[in-house]
Amino acid sequence: MKKVLYYIYYGISWGFFIFVGISLIGYLIIGTEFIVELAPYYGQQVLASALAGIVCAGSSIVYTFDSLSLKKQRLIHFSTGITGYILIGLLFGWIPLNFSVRSLLSIIFGVIAFVVIWSCFYLYNYFEAKSINKKIKEKNI
């Protein structure tokens, strides 16, 4: 249970971090109009970001299941994250319901963002494991 709560907290934190980052980028590129458009829906967008974070980062708990191959873990994590993003996006207006080019671009943006964030974590953990293995080898020599 403690592990599940950790992943929920972890997901909420990442959801908020991404929300603040997108808000800042939107403000820097578009200006105050971006914030003014966001303001009436601020509470909903914060909630949506937390939910998306829980689904995307929280589903990374699958990597603790040693009984699954890495390929299955990646597939489960990616499928859960993208499905959650699409459902939350449709529910909270990130993805327009009229299934236009904008809808497709919103989904593509979500997939790209997920892949970039996942790749960063993968590379971080890869190099961290490499460093730990090097230290272990040095102590065994």
Secondary structure as UniProt FT lines:
FT   HELIX           2..30
FT   HELIX           32..38
FT   HELIX           39..41
FT   HELIX           42..58
FT   HELIX           59..64
FT   TURN            66..67
FT   HELIX           70..92
FT   TURN            97..98
FT   HELIX           101..140
//
